[in-house]
Amino acid sequence: MRSGRWWLAAVGGLLSGLCRPPGALLVVPALIEIWRTRSQPGPWLAALAALLAPLAGAIAYLSYVAVRFGDFF
């Protein structure tokens, strides 16, 4: 994220969320980096994707667990 590769960060965040729910914690460094670069013009859609992708991955993983085992947690 610091080098401006927001889409790569989004893919990595999605994959980490898909692996295990704690991957959703990658939202915290993404939020810090967005806050740090807020005054610079940049790709806001890619930054938003990097912010939300770990959550989407974790939700997808937990949805699979709910379907497979009958319990979301």
C-alpha atoms as one frame of an Amber mdcrd trajectory, in Angstrom:
protein
   0.000   0.000   0.000   2.819   2.399   0.763   4.159   1.994  -2.756   0.736
   2.759  -4.247  -0.108  -0.775  -5.324  -3.644  -0.657  -3.987  -5.033  -3.336
  -6.304  -2.314  -5.767  -5.286  -3.093  -4.990  -1.649  -6.783  -5.633  -2.368
  -6.048  -9.049  -3.885  -3.763  -9.954  -0.987  -6.361  -8.810   1.523  -9.088
 -10.806  -0.165  -6.955 -13.936  -0.198  -5.961 -13.510   3.437  -9.608 -13.085
   4.416 -10.515 -16.192   2.459  -7.873 -18.204   4.295  -8.907 -17.318   7.833
 -11.178 -14.724   9.464  -8.292 -12.920  11.249  -7.235 -11.845   7.761  -9.944
  -9.217   8.122  -7.608  -7.432  10.524  -5.719  -6.181   7.473  -8.391  -3.503
   7.374  -6.479  -1.685  10.131  -3.229  -1.068   8.194  -5.250  -0.221   5.081
  -7.223   2.363   7.028  -4.023   3.814   8.502  -2.449   4.066   5.059  -5.552
   5.699   3.577  -5.545   8.184   6.447  -1.849   8.872   5.962  -2.238   9.582
   2.224  -5.577  11.400   2.416  -4.155  14.733   1.207  -2.522  13.196  -1.871
  -4.546  12.669  -5.021  -4.796   9.030  -5.886  -6.929   6.114  -6.958  -9.712
   6.192  -4.356 -11.537   3.218  -5.851  -8.446   1.040  -5.501  -7.867   2.272
  -1.941 -11.478   1.475  -1.068 -11.064  -1.987  -2.589  -7.934  -2.551  -0.470
  -9.905  -1.492   2.587 -12.942  -3.705   1.994 -11.354  -6.778   0.386 -10.164
  -8.432   3.631 -13.662  -8.075   5.080 -15.219  -9.517   1.944 -12.831 -12.462
   2.049 -13.568 -13.179   5.715 -17.328 -12.942   5.125 -17.045 -15.299   2.156
 -15.032 -17.769   4.249 -17.468 -17.638   7.157 -20.395 -18.028   4.755 -18.792
 -21.180   3.389 -18.317 -22.456   6.947 -21.978 -21.706   7.709 -23.166 -23.611
   4.659 -20.789 -26.509   5.165 -21.072 -26.969   8.925 -24.311 -25.184   9.801
 -22.755 -22.494  11.971 -21.351 -19.140  10.911 -18.766 -19.129  13.701
